[in-house]
Amino acid sequence: MFKTAKVLGQTYQFQNLKEVMAKANEEKSGDQLAGIAAVDLRERMAAKQVLADLTLAEIRSHPLLPPEQDEVSRVIEEGINEKIYARIQNWSVAELREHILSHQADGEELRRISRGLSSEMIAALTKLMSNLDLILAASKIENPAHCNTSIGQKGVLAARAQPNHPTDNIQGIKASIYEALSYGIGDAVIGVNPVIDTVDSVKNIMIATKEVMEKWAIPTQNCVLAHVTTQMKAIQQGGPADLIFQSLAGSEAGNKAFGINVALLEEADELMRKEGTSPGPNHWYFETGQGSELSSEAHAGIDQLTLEARCYGLARTYNPFLVNTVVGFIGPEYLYDSKQVIRAGLEDHFMGKLHGLPMGVDVCYTNHMKADQNDMENLGVLLASAGVNFLIGVAMADDCMLNYQSTSFHDIATLRELLGLRPAPEFEKWLEKMGLMKNGRLTEIAGDPSIFV
């Protein structure tokens, strides 16, 4: 037996750390589907009580997926700064939480401590935090990154323009790009999800997005979110790519289901250093999302929050420019309703930030989930308050290719105006030059894409 705890006169027994971590998680339909969730609130509180008293050393000494069995575990373990870890290894998870939320712990301190933490430690910490805790702690951390331009500065809310088209029609993609730009959206990246994952199609979209950037001298970066191997072939054939993209899972088996492994990521990383069209040094775009490992039966009995944290442990090895969780994309099987989506979005954002990542969120849901656009607007306000690096901008908040709901161009513009946030500095200067923004506010011509045609 691993640990016991008593709540309201009832004793709860936990057989191992994996069980404690799963049952301490906030309610998630994915954990229930996997059969690893707490049966009720009292058992969840007992698990949280046990988790709070565990030391960081105890978590490290009980790996959920041993490094000899899983390459993601090896990457995370090898990335721990041993000197920093040695100074904090005897802290309990509760003590780590208190320190992170204290006035003494500023962003610099959190970035320093994070280098001594494993992804499982960060996941354990997150399970003990309220939504407001997650917002406050994340708001302290500033993780800037540079590709062609810089994002992640304090007071900056960047946005990805997501001009998807159901047939990859180039003119349709360009029309959506122009509408996004007219609202001041696209400073994080102009990133297209292709329908057709072929080298020729991907290369054509790379060329088209680059042509728009060059014609209008737009200070941003382009990316086509095909499978990494398709992008690599397109780049080798001359396709212009500022960023290279890949979805990540938190286990070796999960990444295998995505058709990737660490060796392939290393190969793509080397290719971008040699043939990518941006100066970098940050040239990766990663996407994640709670529940993906369960979809491929690659969760190994680990809860979805902890697996999500492990995605970030893998991602930080490659110093990416963008990372975002597509928080409500998979559906109600893993996040049942808006309450679970909002919680997961705040969890993922905080965990990414504490891993040192330039973290964004696709504030989204599927149409068969118990959520609506008001819920997404609520989460958008919470994340913007927490200092999220970027959000996703989709025409009318309705992706006509991926068939899910996200945030619109004007939603993000509204968040900037509401909270006094700005686009990335170079991009804001370009918006002013185009007459779309003045003194940090959109002008009367904003929202009119005809200025580009």
PyMOL commands that set and color helices and strands:
alter all, ss='L'
color gray80, all
select helices_A, chain A and resi 17-24+29-34+41-53+56-60+71-78+82-88+93-101+107-114+119-127+131-139+170-182+199-215+228-236+252-257+262-275+292-295+304-318+338-354+373-385+395-397+409-419+425-433+449-452
alter helices_A, ss='H'
color red, helices_A
select strands_A, chain A and resi 3-7+10-14+145-146+150-151+158-161+189-192+222-224+244-247+284-288+322-326+359-362+390-394+398-399+404-405+407-408+437-438+441-442
alter strands_A, ss='S'
color yellow, strands_A
deselect
rebuild
show_as cartoon
